[in-house]
Amino acid sequence: MWKKILITLCIIGLYRAMMIIPLPGVNLSVISSYKSGFLKVLNVFSGGGIEKCSILAVNIMPYITASIVTQFLSSRIGLDYFKNLKKDQELGASKMNQYSQYFTVLFAVFQAIYLCEHLFATQSQGISAVFISKGMFLLQAIPLLVAGCILVVWISHQISKYGVGQGTQIIIFANIIGSSSNGAVDFYKLYQSGVINFTHLFSISLFFLFIFLTVVFVEGCKIEIPVYYPGLPGKNLQQTLPFKINNAGVIPSVLASTIVHLPVIILSYVKKFLYVETLEKIITYFSPGGIFYFGFSAILLFALTITQTKTVFDPSEIASNLQESGCVVADIRPGKDTEQYLESKINKLNIISGLYLVFICVISEYYCYIFNSSIGMDILHLSGTSILILVNIAQLIYKGMLDYNYQETTNKFIS
């Protein structure tokens, strides 16, 4: 185990070292901060790579998005072609992985183009962030960013193979820790300089401590449905079928934090070719900070929570598996009645989970907006989404380490 931990730390160390390699043709002294909400989100998930204009700035997000897309396409509300691929375990898994790779490159190209366009348009005191021609910059930067994304995906696979835990989760964990630590250092410097006072520090610490404890508590909560095996010797004792409160996980919050900025991005491009005053008003409505923006975020997050749960859980499949194994839910007839019972339970959990994610993600972002507005500076970027991801990944890493230790102990005992 310690060998695997050491390998993981070495790989992460090399990965973070490569993060400081900048894109060619970029004047880093001009890049101070990003006012684009979309780039702020991507900067957190890239571990500050966008702020550094790193060749790894695109990072792991295209691969995560591609994995979510292929998972959705193969779910019970997806396409028949991908559903059939999922059923064919050997060839299907290979094909699904191939489609994930295609989608990853496609999303990486789109993200690289958007980042390059933003960098080329960035100026400070009349000095452009890019000091070479646009054509030359795009020709160099886009292939480098896409290659950097593929390199990060490869690094995550090496962690999965030789290190501890699932590589993608480790990369995201390291990225959020890196960007959050940088933000904490900057925040403390402002405290030392007197820009913010002790009351600000105390209120922020108290609020996010409450968010953290809430996430830890809810993510550890489960409801247990009593089940039993009637008529089977040794299996007549009552057992339970556990369900988490938040069955959707972190995917709805990650998707919502990205999708909520797409209307502004799309309309901004449309405005370049067709300027209409109404477009400007719509962009203002969807821009971060307004009540409409936070309302849209809440509705989107709630809807994605329900959709993701339906993607992950299929009550008919669970009911069928229970019936085939001779297991029945207490006081419920097997088959269709069990399916309807599980469906009702999951629907109730969806409402609780959706409200919980809205509170953790949207309310925390609104708190940051109110705080930044009160002091007149855009300095607080810690979000409930980041805390949610960190807690979930930390739990998965810990569970993976326990499972590995158990397997290793069992193998030694057998041998």
TORKOL-4160 file (C-alpha; in steps of 0.2 Angstrom, whole numbers, padded with zeros to 4 digits, m for minus):
415
<pt num="1" X="0000" Y="0000" Z="0000"/>
<pt num="2" X="0014" Y="0012" Z="0005"/>
<pt num="3" X="0022" Y="0009" Z="m0012"/>
<pt num="4" X="0006" Y="0013" Z="m0021"/>
<pt num="5" X="0004" Y="0029" Z="m0011"/>
<pt num="6" X="0022" Y="0034" Z="m0015"/>
<pt num="7" X="0020" Y="0031" Z="m0034"/>
<pt num="8" X="0004" Y="0041" Z="m0033"/>
<pt num="9" X="0013" Y="0056" Z="m0025"/>
<pt num="10" X="0027" Y="0055" Z="m0037"/>
<pt num="11" X="0015" Y="0055" Z="m0052"/>
<pt num="12" X="0005" Y="0070" Z="m0045"/>
<pt num="13" X="0022" Y="0079" Z="m0041"/>
<pt num="14" X="0027" Y="0077" Z="m0059"/>
<pt num="15" X="0010" Y="0082" Z="m0065"/>
<pt num="16" X="0010" Y="0098" Z="m0055"/>
<pt num="17" X="0027" Y="0102" Z="m0061"/>
<pt num="18" X="0021" Y="0101" Z="m0079"/>
<pt num="19" X="0007" Y="0113" Z="m0074"/>
<pt num="20" X="0020" Y="0128" Z="m0074"/>
<pt num="21" X="0024" Y="0126" Z="m0093"/>
<pt num="22" X="0016" Y="0141" Z="m0101"/>
<pt num="23" X="0008" Y="0142" Z="m0119"/>
<pt num="24" X="0020" Y="0150" Z="m0132"/>
<pt num="25" X="0016" Y="0168" Z="m0136"/>
<pt num="26" X="0007" Y="0173" Z="m0120"/>
<pt num="27" X="0012" Y="0188" Z="m0109"/>
<pt num="28" X="0009" Y="0181" Z="m0092"/>
<pt num="29" X="0011" Y="0198" Z="m0083"/>
<pt num="30" X="m0005" Y="0204" Z="m0092"/>
<pt num="31" X="m0015" Y="0189" Z="m0086"/>
<pt num="32" X="m0021" Y="0194" Z="m0068"/>
<pt num="33" X="m0039" Y="0187" Z="m0066"/>
<pt num="34" X="m0053" Y="0181" Z="m0077"/>
<pt num="35" X="m0070" Y="0189" Z="m0076"/>
<pt num="36" X="m0078" Y="0175" Z="m0086"/>
<pt num="37" X="m0088" Y="0164" Z="m0074"/>
<pt num="38" X="m0085" Y="0149" Z="m0086"/>
<pt num="39" X="m0066" Y="0151" Z="m0085"/>
<pt num="40" X="m0067" Y="0153" Z="m0066"/>
<pt num="41" X="m0075" Y="0136" Z="m0065"/>
<pt num="42" X="m0063" Y="0128" Z="m0077"/>
<pt num="43" X="m0049" Y="0136" Z="m0068"/>
<pt num="44" X="m0054" Y="0127" Z="m0052"/>
<pt num="45" X="m0055" Y="0110" Z="m0060"/>
<pt num="46" X="m0039" Y="0113" Z="m0069"/>
<pt num="47" X="m0029" Y="0116" Z="m0053"/>
<pt num="48" X="m0026" Y="0135" Z="m0058"/>
<pt num="49" X="m0019" Y="0129" Z="m0075"/>
<pt num="50" X="m0030" Y="0142" Z="m0085"/>
<pt num="51" X="m0024" Y="0156" Z="m0074"/>
<pt num="52" X="m0006" Y="0151" Z="m0077"/>
<pt num="53" X="m0010" Y="0149" Z="m0096"/>
<pt num="54" X="m0002" Y="0131" Z="m0094"/>
<pt num="55" X="m0001" Y="0119" Z="m0108"/>
<pt num="56" X="m0012" Y="0108" Z="m0097"/>
<pt num="57" X="m0025" Y="0121" Z="m0095"/>
<pt num="58" X="m0039" Y="0111" Z="m0103"/>
<pt num="59" X="m0035" Y="0097" Z="m0091"/>
<pt num="60" X="m0047" Y="0083" Z="m0087"/>
<pt num="61" X="m0064" Y="0091" Z="m0089"/>
<pt num="62" X="m0066" Y="0086" Z="m0108"/>
<pt num="63" X="m0063" Y="0068" Z="m0102"/>
<pt num="64" X="m0076" Y="0069" Z="m0088"/>
<pt num="65" X="m0089" Y="0077" Z="m0099"/>
<pt num="66" X="m0086" Y="0063" Z="m0112"/>
<pt num="67" X="m0088" Y="0050" Z="m0099"/>
<pt num="68" X="m0104" Y="0058" Z="m0093"/>
<pt num="69" X="m0111" Y="0059" Z="m0111"/>
<pt num="70" X="m0107" Y="0040" Z="m0115"/>
<pt num="71" X="m0114" Y="0035" Z="m0098"/>
<pt num="72" X="m0130" Y="0045" Z="m0102"/>
<pt num="73" X="m0131" Y="0038" Z="m0120"/>
<pt num="74" X="m0130" Y="0020" Z="m0113"/>
<pt num="75" X="m0143" Y="0023" Z="m0099"/>
<pt num="76" X="m0161" Y="0018" Z="m0099"/>
<pt num="77" X="m0166" Y="0035" Z="m0106"/>
<pt num="78" X="m0152" Y="0035" Z="m0119"/>
<pt num="79" X="m0150" Y="0028" Z="m0137"/>
<pt num="80" X="m0153" Y="0010" Z="m0141"/>
<pt num="81" X="m0137" Y="0008" Z="m0150"/>
<pt num="82" X="m0127" Y="0013" Z="m0134"/>
<pt num="83" X="m0139" Y="0002" Z="m0123"/>
<pt num="84" X="m0134" Y="m0013" Z="m0133"/>
<pt num="85" X="m0116" Y="m0009" Z="m0132"/>
<pt num="86" X="m0118" Y="m0008" Z="m0113"/>
<pt num="87" X="m0126" Y="m0026" Z="m0113"/>
<pt num="88" X="m0111" Y="m0033" Z="m0123"/>
<pt num="89" X="m0098" Y="m0032" Z="m0109"/>
<pt num="90" X="m0082" Y="m0037" Z="m0118"/>
<pt num="91" X="m0084" Y="m0029" Z="m0135"/>
<pt num="92" X="m0096" Y="m0016" Z="m0129"/>
<pt num="93" X="m0084" Y="m0009" Z="m0115"/>
<pt num="94" X="m0071" Y="m0007" Z="m0128"/>
<pt num="95" X="m0082" Y="0002" Z="m0140"/>
<pt num="96" X="m0089" Y="0013" Z="m0126"/>
<pt num="97" X="m0071" Y="0018" Z="m0121"/>
<pt num="98" X="m0067" Y="0022" Z="m0140"/>
<pt num="99" X="m0082" Y="0034" Z="m0141"/>
<pt num="100" X="m0077" Y="0042" Z="m0124"/>
<pt num="101" X="m0060" Y="0045" Z="m0132"/>
<pt num="102" X="m0068" Y="0053" Z="m0148"/>
<pt num="103" X="m0079" Y="0064" Z="m0137"/>
<pt num="104" X="m0064" Y="0069" Z="m0126"/>
<pt num="105" X="m0054" Y="0075" Z="m0141"/>
<pt num="106" X="m0070" Y="0084" Z="m0148"/>
<pt num="107" X="m0073" Y="0093" Z="m0131"/>
<pt num="108" X="m0055" Y="0097" Z="m0129"/>
<pt num="109" X="m0054" Y="0106" Z="m0146"/>
<pt num="110" X="m0070" Y="0116" Z="m0142"/>
<pt num="111" X="m0063" Y="0121" Z="m0125"/>
<pt num="112" X="m0046" Y="0125" Z="m0132"/>
<pt num="113" X="m0053" Y="0136" Z="m0145"/>
<pt num="114" X="m0064" Y="0146" Z="m0132"/>
<pt num="115" X="m0048" Y="0148" Z="m0121"/>
<pt num="116" X="m0037" Y="0154" Z="m0135"/>
<pt num="117" X="m0051" Y="0167" Z="m0141"/>
<pt num="118" X="m0052" Y="0173" Z="m0123"/>
<pt num="119" X="m0033" Y="0175" Z="m0121"/>
<pt num="120" X="m0032" Y="0184" Z="m0138"/>
<pt num="121" X="m0045" Y="0196" Z="m0133"/>
<pt num="122" X="m0038" Y="0200" Z="m0115"/>
<pt num="123" X="m0029" Y="0216" Z="m0113"/>
<pt num="124" X="m0022" Y="0226" Z="m0099"/>
<pt num="125" X="m0017" Y="0245" Z="m0101"/>
<pt num="126" X="m0017" Y="0243" Z="m0119"/>
<pt num="127" X="m0005" Y="0228" Z="m0119"/>
<pt num="128" X="m0012" Y="0212" Z="m0126"/>
<pt num="129" X="m0010" Y="0195" Z="m0117"/>
<pt num="130" X="m0004" Y="0187" Z="m0134"/>
<pt num="131" X="0011" Y="0195" Z="m0142"/>
<pt num="132" X="0010" Y="0185" Z="m0158"/>
<pt num="133" X="m0002" Y="0185" Z="m0173"/>
<pt num="134" X="m0019" Y="0177" Z="m0170"/>
<pt num="135" X="m0016" Y="0164" Z="m0183"/>
<pt num="136" X="0001" Y="0159" Z="m0177"/>
<pt num="137" X="m0006" Y="0158" Z="m0159"/>
<pt num="138" X="m0021" Y="0147" Z="m0163"/>
<pt num="139" X="m0010" Y="0136" Z="m0174"/>
<pt num="140" X="0002" Y="0133" Z="m0159"/>
<pt num="141" X="m0009" Y="0134" Z="m0144"/>
<pt num="142" X="m0024" Y="0123" Z="m0149"/>
<pt num="143" X="m0014" Y="0107" Z="m0153"/>
<pt num="144" X="m0004" Y="0110" Z="m0137"/>
<pt num="145" X="m0019" Y="0111" Z="m0126"/>
<pt num="146" X="m0028" Y="0096" Z="m0134"/>
<pt num="147" X="m0012" Y="0086" Z="m0132"/>
<pt num="148" X="m0011" Y="0092" Z="m0114"/>
<pt num="149" X="m0028" Y="0086" Z="m0111"/>
<pt num="150" X="m0024" Y="0069" Z="m0118"/>
<pt num="151" X="m0008" Y="0068" Z="m0108"/>
<pt num="152" X="m0018" Y="0072" Z="m0092"/>
<pt num="153" X="m0030" Y="0058" Z="m0096"/>
<pt num="154" X="m0015" Y="0046" Z="m0099"/>
<pt num="155" X="m0008" Y="0051" Z="m0082"/>
<pt num="156" X="m0024" Y="0047" Z="m0074"/>
<pt num="157" X="m0024" Y="0030" Z="m0081"/>
<pt num="158" X="m0006" Y="0027" Z="m0074"/>
<pt num="159" X="m0013" Y="0032" Z="m0057"/>
<pt num="160" X="m0027" Y="0020" Z="m0059"/>
<pt num="161" X="m0015" Y="0006" Z="m0064"/>
<pt num="162" X="0000" Y="0009" Z="m0052"/>
<pt num="163" X="m0006" Y="0020" Z="m0039"/>
<pt num="164" X="m0020" Y="0022" Z="m0026"/>
<pt num="165" X="m0038" Y="0025" Z="m0031"/>
<pt num="166" X="m0046" Y="0030" Z="m0047"/>
<pt num="167" X="m0034" Y="0041" Z="m0057"/>
<pt num="168" X="m0047" Y="0054" Z="m0063"/>
<pt num="169" X="m0053" Y="0056" Z="m0045"/>
<pt num="170" X="m0036" Y="0059" Z="m0039"/>
<pt num="171" X="m0032" Y="0072" Z="m0053"/>
<pt num="172" X="m0048" Y="0082" Z="m0049"/>
<pt num="173" X="m0044" Y="0081" Z="m0030"/>
<pt num="174" X="m0026" Y="0087" Z="m0033"/>
<pt num="175" X="m0033" Y="0101" Z="m0044"/>
<pt num="176" X="m0046" Y="0107" Z="m0032"/>
<pt num="177" X="m0034" Y="0107" Z="m0017"/>
<pt num="178" X="m0021" Y="0116" Z="m0028"/>
<pt num="179" X="m0032" Y="0130" Z="m0033"/>
<pt num="180" X="m0040" Y="0131" Z="m0016"/>
<pt num="181" X="m0024" Y="0133" Z="m0007"/>
<pt num="182" X="m0018" Y="0146" Z="m0019"/>
<pt num="183" X="m0034" Y="0156" Z="m0016"/>
<pt num="184" X="m0032" Y="0154" Z="0003"/>
<pt num="185" X="m0014" Y="0161" Z="0002"/>
<pt num="186" X="m0021" Y="0176" Z="m0008"/>
<pt num="187" X="m0035" Y="0178" Z="0004"/>
<pt num="188" X="m0023" Y="0178" Z="0019"/>
<pt num="189" X="m0012" Y="0191" Z="0011"/>
<pt num="190" X="m0027" Y="0203" Z="0009"/>
<pt num="191" X="m0031" Y="0200" Z="0028"/>
<pt num="192" X="m0013" Y="0205" Z="0032"/>
<pt num="193" X="m0014" Y="0220" Z="0022"/>
<pt num="194" X="m0030" Y="0225" Z="0030"/>
<pt num="195" X="m0041" Y="0224" Z="0015"/>
<pt num="196" X="m0052" Y="0211" Z="0025"/>
<pt num="197" X="m0054" Y="0210" Z="0044"/>
<pt num="198" X="m0056" Y="0196" Z="0057"/>
<pt num="199" X="m0075" Y="0197" Z="0056"/>
<pt num="200" X="m0074" Y="0193" Z="0038"/>
<pt num="201" X="m0062" Y="0178" Z="0041"/>
<pt num="202" X="m0073" Y="0172" Z="0055"/>
<pt num="203" X="m0089" Y="0173" Z="0045"/>
<pt num="204" X="m0082" Y="0164" Z="0030"/>
<pt num="205" X="m0074" Y="0150" Z="0041"/>
<pt num="206" X="m0090" Y="0147" Z="0050"/>
<pt num="207" X="m0101" Y="0147" Z="0034"/>
<pt num="208" X="m0090" Y="0135" Z="0025"/>
<pt num="209" X="m0087" Y="0124" Z="0040"/>
<pt num="210" X="m0106" Y="0122" Z="0041"/>
<pt num="211" X="m0106" Y="0118" Z="0022"/>
<pt num="212" X="m0092" Y="0105" Z="0025"/>
<pt num="213" X="m0101" Y="0096" Z="0040"/>
<pt num="214" X="m0117" Y="0096" Z="0031"/>
<pt num="215" X="m0109" Y="0087" Z="0016"/>
<pt num="216" X="m0100" Y="0075" Z="0027"/>
<pt num="217" X="m0116" Y="0071" Z="0036"/>
<pt num="218" X="m0127" Y="0069" Z="0021"/>
<pt num="219" X="m0115" Y="0059" Z="0010"/>
<pt num="220" X="m0113" Y="0047" Z="0024"/>
<pt num="221" X="m0132" Y="0045" Z="0027"/>
<pt num="222" X="m0141" Y="0030" Z="0020"/>
<pt num="223" X="m0159" Y="0023" Z="0020"/>
<pt num="224" X="m0160" Y="0004" Z="0022"/>
<pt num="225" X="m0175" Y="m0005" Z="0014"/>
<pt num="226" X="m0178" Y="m0022" Z="0023"/>
<pt num="227" X="m0176" Y="m0037" Z="0012"/>
<pt num="228" X="m0175" Y="m0056" Z="0015"/>
<pt num="229" X="m0173" Y="m0073" Z="0006"/>
<pt num="230" X="m0189" Y="m0083" Z="0010"/>
<pt num="231" X="m0187" Y="m0102" Z="0011"/>
<pt num="232" X="m0168" Y="m0103" Z="0009"/>
<pt num="233" X="m0158" Y="m0111" Z="0023"/>
<pt num="234" X="m0146" Y="m0099" Z="0031"/>
<pt num="235" X="m0154" Y="m0084" Z="0022"/>
<pt num="236" X="m0170" Y="m0082" Z="0031"/>
<pt num="237" X="m0163" Y="m0068" Z="0042"/>
<pt num="238" X="m0169" Y="m0050" Z="0037"/>
<pt num="239" X="m0156" Y="m0040" Z="0027"/>
<pt num="240" X="m0156" Y="m0022" Z="0020"/>
<pt num="241" X="m0155" Y="m0014" Z="0003"/>
<pt num="242" X="m0145" Y="0002" Z="0006"/>
<pt num="243" X="m0148" Y="0018" Z="m0004"/>
<pt num="244" X="m0138" Y="0035" Z="m0002"/>
<pt num="245" X="m0147" Y="0051" Z="0001"/>
<pt num="246" X="m0138" Y="0059" Z="m0014"/>
<pt num="247" X="m0138" Y="0045" Z="m0027"/>
<pt num="248" X="m0133" Y="0057" Z="m0041"/>
<pt num="249" X="m0116" Y="0061" Z="m0033"/>
<pt num="250" X="m0106" Y="0076" Z="m0039"/>
<pt num="251" X="m0110" Y="0075" Z="m0058"/>
<pt num="252" X="m0125" Y="0086" Z="m0057"/>
<pt num="253" X="m0116" Y="0100" Z="m0048"/>
<pt num="254" X="m0101" Y="0099" Z="m0060"/>
<pt num="255" X="m0112" Y="0099" Z="m0076"/>
<pt num="256" X="m0123" Y="0113" Z="m0069"/>
<pt num="257" X="m0108" Y="0124" Z="m0064"/>
<pt num="258" X="m0103" Y="0122" Z="m0083"/>
<pt num="259" X="m0119" Y="0123" Z="m0092"/>
<pt num="260" X="m0126" Y="0138" Z="m0083"/>
<pt num="261" X="m0113" Y="0149" Z="m0092"/>
<pt num="262" X="m0116" Y="0142" Z="m0109"/>
<pt num="263" X="m0130" Y="0155" Z="m0113"/>
<pt num="264" X="m0118" Y="0169" Z="m0110"/>
<pt num="265" X="m0105" Y="0161" Z="m0121"/>
<pt num="266" X="m0116" Y="0157" Z="m0135"/>
<pt num="267" X="m0125" Y="0174" Z="m0135"/>
<pt num="268" X="m0108" Y="0183" Z="m0134"/>
<pt num="269" X="m0103" Y="0175" Z="m0150"/>
<pt num="270" X="m0120" Y="0179" Z="m0159"/>
<pt num="271" X="m0118" Y="0197" Z="m0153"/>
<pt num="272" X="m0102" Y="0198" Z="m0163"/>
<pt num="273" X="m0111" Y="0195" Z="m0180"/>
<pt num="274" X="m0129" Y="0201" Z="m0175"/>
<pt num="275" X="m0130" Y="0215" Z="m0162"/>
<pt num="276" X="m0147" Y="0217" Z="m0155"/>
<pt num="277" X="m0151" Y="0227" Z="m0139"/>
<pt num="278" X="m0162" Y="0212" Z="m0133"/>
<pt num="279" X="m0147" Y="0201" Z="m0134"/>
<pt num="280" X="m0138" Y="0212" Z="m0122"/>
<pt num="281" X="m0152" Y="0211" Z="m0109"/>
<pt num="282" X="m0153" Y="0193" Z="m0110"/>
<pt num="283" X="m0134" Y="0192" Z="m0107"/>
<pt num="284" X="m0136" Y="0203" Z="m0092"/>
<pt num="285" X="m0150" Y="0191" Z="m0085"/>
<pt num="286" X="m0139" Y="0176" Z="m0087"/>
<pt num="287" X="m0123" Y="0184" Z="m0081"/>
<pt num="288" X="m0117" Y="0178" Z="m0064"/>
<pt num="289" X="m0124" Y="0189" Z="m0049"/>
<pt num="290" X="m0142" Y="0192" Z="m0054"/>
<pt num="291" X="m0157" Y="0183" Z="m0046"/>
<pt num="292" X="m0161" Y="0176" Z="m0063"/>
<pt num="293" X="m0144" Y="0168" Z="m0064"/>
<pt num="294" X="m0145" Y="0160" Z="m0047"/>
<pt num="295" X="m0163" Y="0154" Z="m0050"/>
<pt num="296" X="m0158" Y="0147" Z="m0067"/>
<pt num="297" X="m0144" Y="0138" Z="m0058"/>
<pt num="298" X="m0155" Y="0131" Z="m0045"/>
<pt num="299" X="m0168" Y="0124" Z="m0057"/>
<pt num="300" X="m0154" Y="0117" Z="m0068"/>
<pt num="301" X="m0146" Y="0108" Z="m0054"/>
<pt num="302" X="m0162" Y="0101" Z="m0048"/>
<pt num="303" X="m0167" Y="0094" Z="m0065"/>
<pt num="304" X="m0149" Y="0087" Z="m0068"/>
<pt num="305" X="m0150" Y="0078" Z="m0051"/>
<pt num="306" X="m0166" Y="0069" Z="m0056"/>
<pt num="307" X="m0159" Y="0065" Z="m0073"/>
<pt num="308" X="m0143" Y="0058" Z="m0066"/>
<pt num="309" X="m0152" Y="0047" Z="m0054"/>
<pt num="310" X="m0162" Y="0040" Z="m0068"/>
<pt num="311" X="m0146" Y="0037" Z="m0077"/>
<pt num="312" X="m0138" Y="0028" Z="m0063"/>
<pt num="313" X="m0153" Y="0018" Z="m0055"/>
<pt num="314" X="m0165" Y="0008" Z="m0065"/>
<pt num="315" X="m0179" Y="0001" Z="m0053"/>
<pt num="316" X="m0184" Y="m0012" Z="m0065"/>
<pt num="317" X="m0167" Y="m0019" Z="m0066"/>
<pt num="318" X="m0165" Y="m0019" Z="m0047"/>
<pt num="319" X="m0182" Y="m0027" Z="m0045"/>
<pt num="320" X="m0177" Y="m0040" Z="m0058"/>
<pt num="321" X="m0161" Y="m0044" Z="m0050"/>
<pt num="322" X="m0169" Y="m0046" Z="m0033"/>
<pt num="323" X="m0182" Y="m0058" Z="m0040"/>
<pt num="324" X="m0169" Y="m0069" Z="m0049"/>
<pt num="325" X="m0159" Y="m0070" Z="m0033"/>
<pt num="326" X="m0174" Y="m0076" Z="m0023"/>
<pt num="327" X="m0174" Y="m0060" Z="m0013"/>
<pt num="328" X="m0190" Y="m0050" Z="m0009"/>
<pt num="329" X="m0193" Y="m0033" Z="m0001"/>
<pt num="330" X="m0202" Y="m0035" Z="0015"/>
<pt num="331" X="m0221" Y="m0033" Z="0013"/>
<pt num="332" X="m0220" Y="m0030" Z="m0006"/>
<pt num="333" X="m0224" Y="m0043" Z="m0019"/>
<pt num="334" X="m0209" Y="m0047" Z="m0031"/>
<pt num="335" X="m0209" Y="m0040" Z="m0049"/>
<pt num="336" X="m0219" Y="m0025" Z="m0054"/>
<pt num="337" X="m0224" Y="m0020" Z="m0036"/>
<pt num="338" X="m0206" Y="m0020" Z="m0031"/>
<pt num="339" X="m0201" Y="m0010" Z="m0046"/>
<pt num="340" X="m0215" Y="0003" Z="m0042"/>
<pt num="341" X="m0210" Y="0003" Z="m0023"/>
<pt num="342" X="m0192" Y="0007" Z="m0027"/>
<pt num="343" X="m0197" Y="0020" Z="m0040"/>
<pt num="344" X="m0207" Y="0029" Z="m0027"/>
<pt num="345" X="m0193" Y="0028" Z="m0014"/>
<pt num="346" X="m0180" Y="0035" Z="m0027"/>
<pt num="347" X="m0192" Y="0049" Z="m0032"/>
<pt num="348" X="m0193" Y="0055" Z="m0014"/>
<pt num="349" X="m0174" Y="0054" Z="m0012"/>
<pt num="350" X="m0172" Y="0064" Z="m0028"/>
<pt num="351" X="m0182" Y="0079" Z="m0020"/>
<pt num="352" X="m0171" Y="0078" Z="m0005"/>
<pt num="353" X="m0155" Y="0076" Z="m0015"/>
<pt num="354" X="m0160" Y="0090" Z="m0027"/>
<pt num="355" X="m0164" Y="0103" Z="m0013"/>
<pt num="356" X="m0148" Y="0097" Z="m0004"/>
<pt num="357" X="m0137" Y="0100" Z="m0019"/>
<pt num="358" X="m0146" Y="0117" Z="m0022"/>
<pt num="359" X="m0142" Y="0123" Z="m0005"/>
<pt num="360" X="m0124" Y="0117" Z="m0005"/>
<pt num="361" X="m0119" Y="0123" Z="m0022"/>
<pt num="362" X="m0131" Y="0138" Z="m0027"/>
<pt num="363" X="m0132" Y="0145" Z="m0009"/>
<pt num="364" X="m0113" Y="0145" Z="m0006"/>
<pt num="365" X="m0110" Y="0153" Z="m0023"/>
<pt num="366" X="m0123" Y="0167" Z="m0018"/>
<pt num="367" X="m0114" Y="0169" Z="m0002"/>
<pt num="368" X="m0098" Y="0172" Z="m0011"/>
<pt num="369" X="m0106" Y="0185" Z="m0022"/>
<pt num="370" X="m0114" Y="0194" Z="m0008"/>
<pt num="371" X="m0097" Y="0194" Z="0001"/>
<pt num="372" X="m0087" Y="0200" Z="m0014"/>
<pt num="373" X="m0100" Y="0214" Z="m0017"/>
<pt num="374" X="m0099" Y="0220" Z="0001"/>
<pt num="375" X="m0081" Y="0223" Z="0000"/>
<pt num="376" X="m0080" Y="0228" Z="m0018"/>
<pt num="377" X="m0068" Y="0215" Z="m0023"/>
<pt num="378" X="m0069" Y="0198" Z="m0032"/>
<pt num="379" X="m0058" Y="0188" Z="m0020"/>
<pt num="380" X="m0069" Y="0174" Z="m0013"/>
<pt num="381" X="m0071" Y="0159" Z="m0025"/>
<pt num="382" X="m0073" Y="0144" Z="m0013"/>
<pt num="383" X="m0089" Y="0135" Z="m0018"/>
<pt num="384" X="m0099" Y="0121" Z="m0011"/>
<pt num="385" X="m0097" Y="0112" Z="m0027"/>
<pt num="386" X="m0078" Y="0110" Z="m0023"/>
<pt num="387" X="m0082" Y="0105" Z="m0005"/>
<pt num="388" X="m0094" Y="0092" Z="m0012"/>
<pt num="389" X="m0082" Y="0085" Z="m0024"/>
<pt num="390" X="m0068" Y="0084" Z="m0011"/>
<pt num="391" X="m0078" Y="0075" Z="0002"/>
<pt num="392" X="m0085" Y="0062" Z="m0011"/>
<pt num="393" X="m0068" Y="0059" Z="m0018"/>
<pt num="394" X="m0059" Y="0058" Z="m0001"/>
<pt num="395" X="m0073" Y="0045" Z="0004"/>
<pt num="396" X="m0070" Y="0035" Z="m0012"/>
<pt num="397" X="m0051" Y="0035" Z="m0010"/>
<pt num="398" X="m0052" Y="0029" Z="0008"/>
<pt num="399" X="m0064" Y="0015" Z="0003"/>
<pt num="400" X="m0053" Y="0010" Z="m0011"/>
<pt num="401" X="m0038" Y="0009" Z="0001"/>
<pt num="402" X="m0048" Y="m0001" Z="0014"/>
<pt num="403" X="m0054" Y="m0013" Z="0000"/>
<pt num="404" X="m0036" Y="m0015" Z="m0006"/>
<pt num="405" X="m0029" Y="m0018" Z="0012"/>
<pt num="406" X="m0043" Y="m0031" Z="0014"/>
<pt num="407" X="m0039" Y="m0040" Z="m0003"/>
<pt num="408" X="m0020" Y="m0040" Z="0002"/>
<pt num="409" X="m0024" Y="m0047" Z="0019"/>
<pt num="410" X="m0035" Y="m0060" Z="0011"/>
<pt num="411" X="m0022" Y="m0065" Z="m0002"/>
<pt num="412" X="m0009" Y="m0067" Z="0012"/>
<pt num="413" X="m0020" Y="m0078" Z="0022"/>
<pt num="414" X="m0025" Y="m0089" Z="0008"/>
<pt num="415" X="m0007" Y="m0091" Z="0002"/>
